[in-house]
Amino acid sequence: MDLDVIPSLTDRKVDALLEALRQRYWTSRNVITDWLIRAEHRIVGSSDLLVTGTEYDVGAISRAPQVVLDEDHVYKTLAVEDVLIFKIIVDRFQDKEDVESIPVRRPELDWIYRK
């Protein structure tokens, strides 16, 4: 199990993101492409950072509800329909499996999703 993160880098560079991760005790295992960074944290585990900036990406992130774990940890979590769309676009091996398994686990999906 891993965590996929979609950072909003409208006016920042990937180097700044990598430095911010390093300051928070993350190590970048490797930069796969200009849009995919694999990172590791000794407590959190592994994470794929999908650096994107299309109009769709910005919209999906902007409509994502906030999840408050505690006062120091507030995150946005994409709608499951947006997760599926991202997984179809990114198309990594695990994404293909997720695209098949998520609808089985979440049959209440909005199949006419128009966000």
N, C-alpha and C positions, 0 to 999 in steps of 0.2 A: 504494500500500500504506500502511496506517495501523495504529495500535495501538489496540485498544479496551481500556479499563481500567475495572474495576468497584471503586471505592473502598468500603471498609466505613466508613460514617459513622454508626455506632450512636449516638454521643453528641456528634458534631461537626456543625457547620453547613457549608453550601456555601461561605460566605465564608471560613471557616478553610481549606478545601481550596484555594480560589483563592489565598489568601495563601501557603500552603505551596508551591504551584506557582510562584508569582512568585519566591519565595526561591530556587528551584532553576532559575531562568532559563527558565521556561515563560511564555508569554503566552496569555491566554485570548482566542481569536478572537471568541467569542461564547457566551453561555449561551442555548442553543436553547429549552429548556424547564426546568422545575424538576428534571429528571432527566438532561438531556444537556448536557454542556459540551464545546465544541470548543477544543482547546489546541494550541499549536505550540511546538516546541523547535528551536533552530538546528542541533543535532546529531542528535537523535532523530527529528525530523520531526513529523508531525501525530498527534494522538491524540483519540479520543472517550472521554470519561469518562461512564459510565453510572451515575448515582447512584441506587441502588435500595436497598430494604430489606425486601423481602418475605421470608417464611419460606423460599421456594424459593431466593432469591438468597443468603441467609445460609448455607443448606445447601450450595449449589454452591461457594461460596467456601471453606467450612470443609473440604470434602472434596478440594479441589484440591491436588495435590502441589506441593511447593516445587521450584523450579528455581534452582540456585546458579550464577550466572555467575562471580562472584568474591566475596571477603569483604564487599564493599560493595553488592553487587547480588544480592539474594535475592528471588525473586518466586514467587507462586503462579500456576499456569497451569491453567485450567479443562479438564476432560475435553472432548473434541471433541463428545460428545453434549450436554453442558451449553452449549457454544458454540452449537450449532444451536438449542437451546431458547431461549436468549437472543436469537438473531437472529430467530427467529420472533416472539417477544414484542415486540421493539423495532421491527421491520418498517420499517427505512429502505430506500431503493432498493438500496444495495449489499448489504444483508442478504438481500434476495430472491435476488440472484444467488449469494451465498455458500451459501444453503440449497439451491440447485440444484447447485452445483459441488462442495461438500464431500463429499457421498456418492459422487460419481464418483471423486474423488481418494482417498477413504478408504472403500473398500467393506467393510472389516472393522468397521464401526460396530456397536455393540450396539443392535440395533433393538428389544430388549425392555428398554431401560434403565430401571431401577427405583430410582434413587438418590433 
